[in-house]
Structures are given as C-alpha cells and as structure tokens.
Amino acid sequence: MTDAINNVTFADKLKGYLKNPASMVLMLLVMISAVITFAVLLFIIAYIVINGVPNLTPELFSIHYTTENVSMLPSIINTFIMTICALVIAVPLGIFTAIYLVEYAKRGNKLVSVIGVTAETLSGIPSIVYGLFGMLFFVTYLKWGYSILAGACTLAIMILPLIMRTTEEALKSVSDSYREASFGLGAGRLRTVFKVVLPAAVPGILAGIILAIGRIVGETAALIYTAGTVAEVPSNLMSSGRTLAIHTYVLSSEGLYTNQAYATAVVLLAIVLLINILSSAAAKKLASK
C-alpha cells in the first residue's frame, strides 16, 4: 500500500485536486503558511546576523563592564547562572507533580482537574505580572533585594506550568503495556515509574525543558524587577546581575549602543541555538538507549 501511494504521479494528484477544488485551496493555504513562516524566521535571523556580526569586537567580551566597552561577558555568565538556578528549582517540582497526576492520582480526581486549570491559567499570565509578584514577595517581603536568587525563583514559577504539562503529556504517551509488563514481572509502582515509564518519556520531558530554557534566556520583564540590571558577575546568589536579554534591552533603550545591542543579540541567538542543538542530541541519544 505504501508503494502504491509513493508511485502516485503529480498528474494523478492534480486530477484529484481538480475534482475537489477545496482540497486544492487547503493545500495552497498550507504551503503558503509554511513558506511565510520560514521566510519570517529567516528574515529575522538574517537581519540580526547582518547587523550584529560586524559589530562583534574583543572589547565586548571583557570580564569587567564599563561604559566604554559595554562588555556582555558578565551578562553571559549571569544568564547561565540564572538558567541553572531556575531549572534546579522548577524541573524536580514539575516532573514530580506530573508523576503524581499521571501515575498516582485517581482518574477523574477533582484535584487533578483543578491543578490542570491552574497550570493553564499560570501559562497565560504576562511575564510583567510575574515580575511584580517577584518584586513584592521575594525582593520586598522576604527582603532578598534585587538578586539572582529572587530572579531564579520568579522564573521557576513562570516555567513550572510548562514543564509540568509537557512532562504530563510525555508520561501519558507511554503505552500502558509498559506498565502492565513491569507489574507482571513483580515490580512495584515506584520502580515501574522510575525504571520503565520515565526513561521512555525522557524525549518529551527534555522537549519541555528546552522550551523552558528558551523562555528563561529570553526573559526581561520579570528579571528587571527581581534580579536588577547590574552589569557585573555576582559574588553570590544574593547579588544583583543582568542577563543577556536584559543587557540587550538596556543597550537598545539607552540609544547610545545600538550596534553593540545588535552584536549582543547575535550572541544571544547563538546561545539559544547551541542549547537547542545540544538538548536535541541528548534527547536522541537517550531515546536510542
């Protein structure tokens, strides 16, 4: 049957489309949408690269920031620190919550539906609202001040619904036959979850973590009110520091370092691309095992 489908010529497809004009219109709409999407993405990347690469200079990678070199290296380091801290908080909470909802909670449980609605609601809240909450709670109420820890906790709350929902869907996609086979061999529920179900769901879980990393790296509004805009490498988690996205925003808003802002955007784009490539490679390697 597959060979027969592959041997269908373009003329046969065209005859089919002519008999059913609606199919022809839908095919054209799908193709046009795909071309427009790819063209917009390509245009944005090309625009950033063309304007940013010529402005990349060694001064932009100095360890200390000054108004003369506007170095982005401290912001790059802060970005990695912020990403790691936020993931350390959000990933275990999100994965364990999803495990409870899928593997332990009873089907039709009201608590499951409430948590699902809450997660969907949190996903739609603008980041500026998270920033104001983080400023009022972490910065002011807990008296942490503008710090990396306050920013990381705020980001962890932001990405928690994303990680939880993607992990939940990844666990649901694992066939029940895996669980039944494990139970049939005498394994308990806990061993089945961590030895059978979770390894099979790793690619889907990593996909959610990749999306969460992208949101962390590109976030500005929530971090301005919690982590601050100090362009230095923090001495500890209670020190203030700006990420690469905030650094780009500050340079462009000042109007004096537009070229450097484009160069920073190129580095930010490269970091996001590198993270996606490494994460995808890790997901494929784990899936093959």
N, C-alpha and C positions, 0 to 999 in steps of 0.2 A: 504493500500500500504506500509506503514511504517513497519507493522508487517511482511509482506512478505519479505521485504528487510532484516529485523533483523533475519529472520529464514533461510536465505541462509547459508548453511554449508561451512566449509573450503574446502571440496571436490568439491563442486559446483564452488567456486571461483577459485580453482586450475585448474579445467577443462576449465574455461573461459580464464585463463591466458595461458594455453597450446594452446588453439585455436588461441590466439592472442599474440605471443611472445613479441611484442613491449610493450604491457601493463605490462607484467611481468618485462621487463627491467626497465621501468619507475617506477614501484612500488619498485623495489630493489634500484634504484638510490635515490628515495625519502627517503626510510628507512635508507639507508647508510648515506645520508646527515644529517638526523636528529640525528642519533647516533653520528656521528663525531662532529657535533655542540655541542651537550650536553656533550660529552666526553672532548672536549677542554675547555668548560666553567668550568666543574667540576675539571679538572686538574689545571687550573689557580687558582681557589678558594682554592683548597686543598693545592697547593704549597705555596700560600701566608699565609694561616692559619697555616700550619705546621711550617713554618719558622718564623712566626711573633708572634704567641701566647706565646711561651716560653720566648720571649724577652720583654713581657709587664711587666713593673715594676712601682711601685708607683712614682718613680722619673720622669717618662715620663709625669706625669700629674701635675707637679708643676706649680704654677701660673707664676713663673718667669723662663725664659730661660737662661741657662748658658751652657758653653762648656762642663761641666761635666754631667749635667742631660739631655741635649738636649730635653727639655720638648716640647711636642706637644700641650699642652693645649692652649697657646696663638694662635697657628695656627688653632685650632678647633674653637675658638671664632671668629677669623678673617674670617673663612670660612662661618660661619652662618651670620656674618655681611655683607660680600660680596654678599652672595646669596640673602639676603633680599633686599639690596640696588639695585642690578641688576634687581630683579623681580619687585620692585616698579616702576622702570623706564620703563621696557620693556613690562610688562603684559598689562597695560592700553593702551599703544600705539598700541601693536599688536592686541588686541581684538577690539579696536575702528576702526582700519584700516580695519580689516576683516569685521566688521559690515557694514562699508561703501561700501566695494567692493561687498558684497553679497546682502545687503538689499536696498541700496540706488542707487548705480551706475547702469546705464542702461546696459542691456546685449549687448555685442559686443562693449562696450566702449573701445576706444584705450588706455585710461588711465589705465584701468583695466589690459589690456594685458601688458602694459609697466611695471606696478608695479609687475605683476606676474613674468615677465622675470628678473626684478631687484632682486626680492626676491630669485629666484632660483640661480642667479649669486652670490649673497652675501652668500648663504648657502655653496657654493663650494670654497670660499676663505679660504686659510690656516690660522690658528689662529695666526701664526707669523706675517702675514700681518696686521691683526687687532692690534697686539701688537705694531708694528712700527707706524701705524697710531695713536694709542692712545698716544704713546710717543711723536710724533711730534705735535699733536693737543692739547691734554689735558695737558700733562706734560710740554711741551715747550712753545707752542703758548699761551695757556690760563694761563700758569705759576702756575699750580696746584701742580707741583712737583710730586714725587712718593707718591701716596696717595690712600687710599681706594676708594675715590670718582672717581679718574681717572680710576682705575681698574673696578669699577662698571659700569661706563658709557661705557667703552670699551666692557665689557661683555654684556651689554644691547644691543649694536649694533650687537653683534655676535648672540644672541639668538632671536632677533626681527623677522628675517625671519621665524624661526622655529615656534614661537608662532603664527605669523600671518597666515602662511599656514595651520597649524593644526586647528586653530580656523575657518578659512575659510572653510575647508573641513567639520568640525563639523556642521557649520551653514547650509551648502548645504545638509547635510544628514538629516536635519529636514524636514519632509514631508510638502509640500505646503498646505495640508489640515489644518494644524495647523494655518497657516497664514490666510487662507480663512475663517476658523471658527471665528477667532478673528475679522477679518474685518466685517464679517457678524453680529457680536454682537455689532458693532459700535465702536470698539476700533481703535485708530489711529495707524500709523505705529510705532511711538516711543514706545507706550505702548505695542504693539504686539511684538516688538523686545525684550524688557526688561522683559516682563511678561510671554511671551509664548515661543519665539524662544530660547533665551539664556538659560533658565532653562533646556530645552530639549537637548541643546548642551553642557551642563556642563561636562559630562564624557569625551567627545572628547577634550574639551578645557583643562581639567585637564591632560589628557594624554600628550598634548604638553608641558604643564608646567613642568610635571615630566621629560620629555626628556631635557628640558632646564635646570632644576636643575642639572641633571646628567652632562651636559656639563659644567656648572659653577663650580661644585665641582671638576671635573677632569681637569680643565684648568690650564696650567702652562705657556706656551709661551707668551700669551697675557698679563699675570699679572706680569711676571718678568720685562717687560719694562714699566709698568704703576703703579702697586701697590708696587713694590720693594720686598725686601726679609728680611726686618727687623722682627726678631722673638720676637715681643712684641705686647701686646694688645694696639691698637691705642687709644689715648686720644680723638680724634675726627676724622671726615671723611677726614680731610686733612693730617692725619698722615699716614706713610707707615706701611705696615704689610704684612706678608706672609700667604698664605692659606695652608691647609693641603697638597694639591698636591705639591705645591712649597717646602714645608718643606721636603716631601719625596724625591723630586728631589735633593735638596741641600745636604741632608744627604748622599744619594747614590753617588752623584758626588764627594763629598769630599773623599770618600773611607775609612773614619775612623769610621763611624757609620752605617755600613751595617745592623747589627742586629736591631738597632733602626729604620732604614728605613723600614725593614720588619714589625716591630711592628706598625709603623705609617700607613703602607699600610693596615693592618688588621683593624685598627680603621676607616680608610677612606672607606673601603669596608663595614663595619658595618653601617656607617652613610648613605651611599648611599642606602643600603638595607632597613634601617629604614625609610628613606624618601619615598622610593617606596611603602613600606607596608602601611604607614600612608596615603599617597596620594591615593592609590588604595581603601583603606577603606572609605576615604572621598568621592571618586567618586561613589562607590557603594551606600553609604548612600544617597547622593544627587540624584542618579538615581532612587532609590526606592521611593523617595518623589515625 
